């Protein structure tokens, strides 16, 4: 009898390694985030300084960009809007002709088969940069729900294939499910940012979306990074309220949470490899300290192996080229 395990037997050749590989990244697993700007300038394109390779784009430039990505195999995207005017009540978030509503119509018109997901939140549209209505410097939960629901409905009417609430108000999945159903959108899925941590990894995104809070922080609504039992409660609540897909965000620092959600709920699990995760890799790669391609593919494989069925990643376009 052999007296020790020879793991190397199944690592000997590329062919054998491939034969036993458990996890794979497929183009249809990946969702590319895009930032669309409301502007008169049809040619507007601005690279986000802290996110090299990611852009704020006018609708027409975005359509070009999406066209190129579709040629590489892009199946799905999530949209974030940057409105021309912000106010206390985020009116441009639910305006019929708001930037997201316009962009969704344009994208669906040109690429009807693409899965267009919209981020539902108020922070890009409020003058104070918080994800809900403010009273006495505190984000008000219940009054915000009505606006989130209106926002989701306006996205649905514009033709979105799925809405993704990222605000972390309690009860928002129920509010959104209710208004969608009342308006006949029974079969429009909700991908809930159910487990969203108050993370420093969102820093570069707030540059890109111009959504940094003008005072305070988001800790009274986003989760404490130290907690995991609470993540289960959040996921449970959202599943009960009608969420179809549960998201964990950020991804790589929270793989334990991804796995726990995967094992405990019978819904597809999404993970968001957020802006800070992107920028860290980009910065180190630009310095020549890490190999970008292999480190990106390794991170994505790890996120999938942990239990994510879908991954939102700024590397999507790039990975489609590599696959
Ligand atoms: C909006 C929202 C944020 C992100 C997605 N939706 C920022 C935040 O909560 O401050 C972060 C995405 C990223 O960092 O890539 N609430």
Boltz pocket constraint, residues with backbone or C-beta under 6 A from the ligand:
constraints:
  - pocket:
      binder: B
      contacts: [[A, 119], [A, 121], [A, 123], [A, 131], [A, 166], [A, 167], [A, 201], [A, 202], [A, 203], [A, 204], [A, 205], [A, 206], [A, 211], [A, 218], [A, 273], [A, 274], [A, 275], [A, 276]]
      max_distance: 6.0
